[in-house]
Amino acid sequence: MSIRLPYLLFLGDAPDPLAAKVAFGIRDWRPENCVGQLRMAGCQADLGLTDMSPERAIAAGARTLVVGVANRGGVIPETWVSELQAGLEAGLDLAAGLHNRLADVPVLADTAARLGREIHDVRQPERTYDVADGVPRSGKRLLTVGTDCSCGKMYTALALEKAMRARGMDADFRATGQTGILITGDGVSIDAVVADFISGAVEAHAPANDPEHWDLVEGQGSLFHVSFAGVSTGLLHGAQADVLVLCHEPTRTHMRGLQHYPLPDLETCMAANLSVARLTNPEARFVGVSINTSKLSEQAAADCLGEIESRTGLPTVDAVRTGVERIVDALV
């Protein structure tokens, strides 16, 4: 699909910054594509961009209103519909990566058809996939995995791609979620693929390649998150990863959205991921740990990274705070 640039990022009534992770990801990795933000009353997220109406955004060059919120279940609240319709009326296309399709909301579909606007539901796969076959394939693959969802898997993979390319390495980020697709313009939203075909979809998007080529596969969910463990399992099998990077947010006390499920300890999480990954690549191993220390002070972050590195024996970084060069060193 071809989504017109640049974007006005819709934050709706996001209850916290993490709920607007799609918008934050686009702002951080493609700032040149972001004109401003559109927030509703009660929104608790702020990208630091100029608040704009659709009309003002169009005057500033915006062409598409992108839903930058990833709420639980991927629903389109009724309270959003009038705001999104206003964007269409003003002259913007719509794009979203929610499970529920914008094109299935009658008033939005009718308005877009009447005005000749485009609606892009990027979470809906545009092709069919075969089931996985698990046949060993050439090239190298890295998969980011996590103790929880929304803990830095996409940021880590994108940071690795940037750092590896800066060294002249042949590396490509492989998006498996809506934010990554909106950032790069390619990929498959893996949690929208029928379960039997998840691993096959990953095989298709990270296929056999040159021996020195790296595919950096964006992880999803966590083997320990009961809501999303199925997708995580399919990714581990389909990626046939040579190496894994563990991602973790150290201040959480329970799985996101599941207060009755505590986070696993790092060693248990690593052992479980290796067990699943080695079905399709018996040589899979961890090569680093990426910690989201955004809620820690500089000193607390340094102490946390040092303690985890001592425990795991692996290069331990924060993809934003320290960069991922030490993990790249381990790959080289």
Helices and strands as residue ranges (DSSP letters): E 7-12, G 17-20, H 21-29, G 31-33, E 34-39, H 54-59, E 64-67, H 78-90, E 93-96, G 102-104, H 106-115, E 119-121, E 140-146, H 153-166, E 171-174, H 178-184, G 190-192, G 195-197, H 198-205, E 214-217, H 229-239, E 243-248, H 266-277, E 285-291, H 298-312, E 316-317, H 325-331
